[in-house]
Amino acid sequence: MIEAAKKQAAAMAVERAARESYGRLVAYLAARTGDVAGAEDALAEAFASALGQWPADGVPANPAAWLLTVARRKRIDALRRAQPGAMQLEHLKLMTQEMADGIEAAAAAPDDIPDRRLALMFACAHPAIEPAIRTPLILQAVLGLTAADIAAAFLVPPATMGQRLVRAKARIREAGIAFAIPASDEWPGRLDAVLETVYAAYAKGWVEAGEAGPPALAGEAIWLGRVIVHLLPDEPEAKGMLAPMLHAEARRPARRDAAGAYVPLDAQDAGLWDRGLIDEAERLLAEANAGGPSGRYQIEAAIQSAHAARLLFGVANRDAVAALYDLLAILAPSPVVTLNRAMARAEIDGSAAALAAIAPLSADRRMADYQPYWAARGHLCAAAGQRDAAYEALTLAIGLTADPAVRRYLQQQRDRLRNG
């Protein structure tokens, strides 16, 4: 029993360290050599070592520093075993110098490990990296998402995504891309990928329930968003990107009722929302709108602001929301935008018109495993009186739903169809 308890405690500590420190450690390990894949492999070995040693030795006072030390040694051992070559020798020299500099000893507290995540993000967004893979690469290297998770988010096969990520990491190493925050005149060429990554990371974290606060991924995304806004105070889209994340985070306490059941937006108790986050989001949106032409994220922020005003102040703004989605469909067309626009316009034009708007998506193979598509289709079919089609769509949505509370909510919707 004691041994089992120690193993469980160690496993929980390893999981916590992975959530809290993964990106920081990868960025730090890869900063000098540019070898992101090597840093990831060494860190994976360090986590495996922790699972083996911490149950017997106890969880160290500073897990991140322990993992950093072990991972660096694993990398040096791996390079020494490899066939000697110019690259291996150069990497060994750099890492041996790190050891001699006493950086490990300096990491006596977690905050003493320099945070180079933003620099890693900009390295992944370098012009030498294929534009389509920049955001997925950042999601994996900085935030630790798996290739399968990233593939699902970008609606591509996992094997294809995995191959693209491997090639991109090799490109960083081969091209000698520096891990540094670029000069201001280089920001425009890389900023889109960085903003998209932070936004996608928050979207991934948003689906996690989070009881005592935002999940680690959502919290990391908000932190990174605030860093970018601080670095680029005159960039409207940076503020536009952060604002809808804060609006969504403000509503997290109302997403579950006292019994843990899922509560959709229109049924939420707005009194549970975090007004401080809402005020911050509104300020950022106002500053973004005053700073220049509206971009994708400013439109996303305006949509979230309109939803908040509707529930907080009873403002009738269905037409405004639909118009904003019309604009978003022009600025950033995608299957997801098409789906969200149809749901917004359903409140004005009716469910039959919305079903017609999303009809082309049925031919898109990416929708087969996209849960929001089937949930939305089920809702629209039910509203249009197409009970059999609604039942089928909701069944598929239930099977694709990972969140137990959302799954129960969809099951209740399906049961109402069955019971008439």
N, C-alpha and C positions, 0 to 999 in steps of 0.2 A: 504493500500500500504506500509506504514512504517513497519507494523508488518510482512508483507510478506518478505520485504527486510531484516529485522533482522533475520528471520528464515533462509533465503537463505544464508546470511553471516555466521550464526552460523553453518549451515550444511556444508558449504565449509571449515570452520575452523576445524570442527570435522574430515572431510575427510582428510584434510592436516595433522592433528595431527596423524591420523591413519597411513598414509603413512610414515611419518617421524619418529614416535616414538613407533610404536606397538611392534616391537621386543625388543627394549631397555627396555620398561616398563614390558613386560612379563618376560624377563630375570631377571630384578631387583626384581620384585614381587615374583618370584619363587625361587630365589637364596638361601634363608635361609631354606625354608620348603621343597623344591623339588616338590611342588604341582603345576605342570604346568597347569593342567586342572582348578584348583581353581583360579590360576592367570588369565587365559584366561576368565573365567566366570566373575570374579570381574572386569576385564578391560572392558568387554562387557557392564556390568552394568554402569560403569563410563562413557562410550561413550554415552549410552542412557540418563544418567543424564545430560550430556553436551548438548545434543540435546534439552532437556527440559528447562535447566537453562540459557544457553548462550544467547538465543534470548532476554530474559528479563534483565539479569544481565550484558550482554556484554561478549565478548571473553576475557578471562584472559590474562594478559601480558605473562604468561608462561603456555600455555595449557598443556604441558607435566607434569609439577609439579602439576597442578590442577587435572589432570587425575590420577596421582600417588596417591595423597592424598585420593581422593574419592575411588579409587579401593582398597586401603589398608583398608579403613574403611568398605567397602562392604565385604571384606574377613573376617574381624573380626566379623562383624554382622552375617555372614552366619555360622561361626563356633560356635558362641554363641547360635544360634538357633538350631544347630544340637545336637544330643544326645551326652552328654559328654563322652569322652573316652580319652585314653592316647594320641592318635595322635592329636585329637582336642586341648587338653590342651597344648600339646607341641607346636603346631602351634600358639596358642594364646599367649603363653609365648614369642615366638620368635618375633611375630609381635608387641606385646605390647612393647617389648624392643626396637624395631625399632622406635616406636613412642617416647619413652622416650629419645632415643639418639638424637632426633631432626633432623633426616635425612630429613624430609619434609622441615624444615626451611632452610636446607642447599641447597635445590634445587631451588635456586633463579634464576638460569639460566639453560637452557636446558643442557648445557655441564656439569653441576654440578651433574647430575644424572649419577652415575657410569655405564659405558657400559659393561655389562656382557654377551653380545650376544655370543661372541666366547666361553665363558665358558659354556653357555647353549648348544651351538652346540656340544661341546665335551661330555656333559652329555647325549645328545640324541644319541651320537655315542658310548656310553659305551658298553663294551662286554656283559653286561647283557641284552641289548636290541637286539631283533632279527635283524640280519643284513639287511634283506629285507625292514624293516620299518624305518631304521635309517634316510635315506635321506628324505622320506616323512615327518617324524616327525619333522626334523629340518625346512623343508619348511613351515610347519604350525606354529610351536612354535616360530620361530625366525622371519619369514618373513610374517606371517599372511595369507598365502594362504588357501583357503577353501579346504575341503576334495574333493569336486567335481573337482576343478582345478587340484589338485594333482593327482587324479584318472585319469584324462584325460592325464596328462603328462606321467603317468606310465602304461597307457593302461589297467586299471582294473576297475571294477564296483565301483561307488561312495560309495555304502553301504558297500562294502567289505573294502574299504580304510578307511571309517569312523570307523568301528569296530576295525580295526588294530591300528589306531591312539589312540583310547580310551584305548585299552589294553596297549599300549606302555607307555602312560602317567602314567597309574596306576603303571606300573612296575618301573618307575623312583622314584615314591613316596615310594612304598613298599620296594624297595631295598636300599633306602637311598643314591642314587647316588649323589655324590658331584658335585656342580656347580663350577668347577675349570678347568683351563687349565692344562692338565696332564704333568707329567715329560716327558722329551724327549724320554725316553725308552718306553713310552706308546703311543707315537704318531703313530707309524706304524699301530697299531691295529685299530685306529680310523680315520686316516687321509683320507682314501678313501671315507668314507661317507661324511666327511666335504667338501672335494673337489667336490664331485659329487653334493652336495647340492648347493654350490655356483655357479657351472656351470649351473645347472638346473634353478636356480633363474635368472641368466642372460638370459638364453634362453627364459624364461617367459617374462622378461622385454624387450627383443629384439623385440617381436612382437608388442609392443606398439609404436605408431608413434613417440611421443616425439618431440615437436616443439622447445622449448627454451633450450633443453639439454636432457640428458638421463632421462628416466622416473625413478621414485623413486626406483623401484625394480632393474632395471639395475644398477643404481648408487650405491645402497646398495651392490649388488653383487661384483662390482668392488672394492668398499671400503674394503669389507671382504677379497677379494682376495689379495689385497695389504697388509692387516694386516697379513695374513697367510704367505706370502712371506717374510715379515719383521721378523716374528717369526722363520721361517724355511729357512734361506738364503741358506742352502746347500741341500734343497730338490728339485730335478729337476722337479718333477711332479707338485709342487705348482706353479713354474714359468711357466710350460707348460700349466697349467690350466688358468692362468691369461692372457697369451699372446694371445690366440685366441679371448678372450673377448675384449681385447683392439683393435685388428684388426677389429673386427665387429663394435665396437663403433666408431672407426675412420671413418667408412663409413656411419654412421647414417645421416649426413647432405646431402648425395647424394641420399638417398632412396626415396625422393620425389622431383618432379620438382617444378617449380615456381607456378604451378597451383595446387599443392598438389597431383598430380598423382603418383602412385607407379612406381619406376624405378628399374628393375631387375639388378643384379650385373653387367652383361656384358655390359649393356647400361649406366652405371653410369659415371658421370664426375669425374674422379679421382682427378681432380684439387680441388674438394670440400672436399676431405678427409682430416682428421686431421693428418698431417705428424708427429706431436709430439707423438701422440698415436701409430702410426705405428712404429716410431723409438724405442719407449719404448718396444713394443711387440717384435720387432726383437732382441733387446738386451736381453730380457728375454729368448727368444728361443735359442739364442746362448749360454747363460749361462746354460740353462737346458741341451742342447746337450753336453756341456762340462762336465756336472756334473755326468753323468752316463748313463746307458742303456735307450733307448727311451721307454716311456710308452704311454698310450692312449692319454694323453693330449698333450704330445709333438708332436705326430702325427697329432692331431687336429690343433695344432699351425702351423705345417709345411704346412698343407693344406691351411690354411688361408694366410700364407706367400706367397705360390705359387700363389694364386689368386691375391694378391696385386701386386706381381712382374709382372704378366701377363698384368695388366692394367697400371701399372706405368711405366714399362720399355719395354713392348712389348716382354717379354720373352715367347717363345713357350714352355709351360710346361704341356700340356695336359697329356702326358705320365707319367710325374712325379706325377701329381695329382692322376691319376688312380692307379699308383703303391702304393702311400701312402694309398689310400682307401683299396687296397688289403691287406696291412699290418694291417690297422685298423680293418678290418673284422676278422683277425686272433686274434688280441689282445683283442678286445672288440666286439664280435659278437652280433648283435641285429637287429631287423627289420628296425630300422632307419638307421643303418649303411649299411644294404643291399640295401635300397632304395637310399641312397646318393651315394654309390659305383656304382650302376647301372646308375645313372644320369651322373656320371663322365666318366664311360666307354662308354656311348652312343656317346660321341664325338669322340671316337676312333673306336669302334666296330659297331656303328650304332644303331638306335632306336629299330630295331627288336631284336637284341641281348640283349639290355637292358630290353625290355619287357619280354623276356624269363627269364632273371635273377630275375625279381620281380614277376614272375608268382606264385611262392610258397606263396607269401604274401597274395594272394587272399583268401587263406584258413584260414588266421589268423583273427579271429573275431575282434581283436583289431584294425584292419585296417578300419573297417566299419565307425568309427567316426574320423579317423586320416586324417585331411585335406591335409597335405603334400603328402600323398600317392595318393590321387585322383588328386591333381594338377599335380604331376609328371606323373601319368598314362595318364592324358589328354594330356600333352605335348608330351609324347612319342608316343601315338597312333596317334596324329595329324601328327607328323613327319614321321610315318610309313605309312601314307595314310589311316589309319583306322578311317574314319571320324565319323561314328556312335558311335563307342566306345569312341572316343575322346570327342564327344559332351556329352555323358552320364557321363563320368568321370568328365569333367569340371563342369557340372551342380551340381554334388554332391559336388565338391570342393567349388563351390560358396555358396552352402547352409551351409557349415561348416566353412566359413570364417567370422571372427569377424571384421577384419580391413576393413573399407569401401573402402579405396584406393586399397587394394589388390583385393577386390571383384569386383570393376570396371575393374581392369586389366584383371581378369579372364573372366569377361563378354565380354570384347572386344575380347579376344582370341576365345571365343565360337561364337561370332557374325561373326567372319571371317570364321569360319567353315560353318556356315549357309549360308553366302553370297558367298561362293565359292572362 
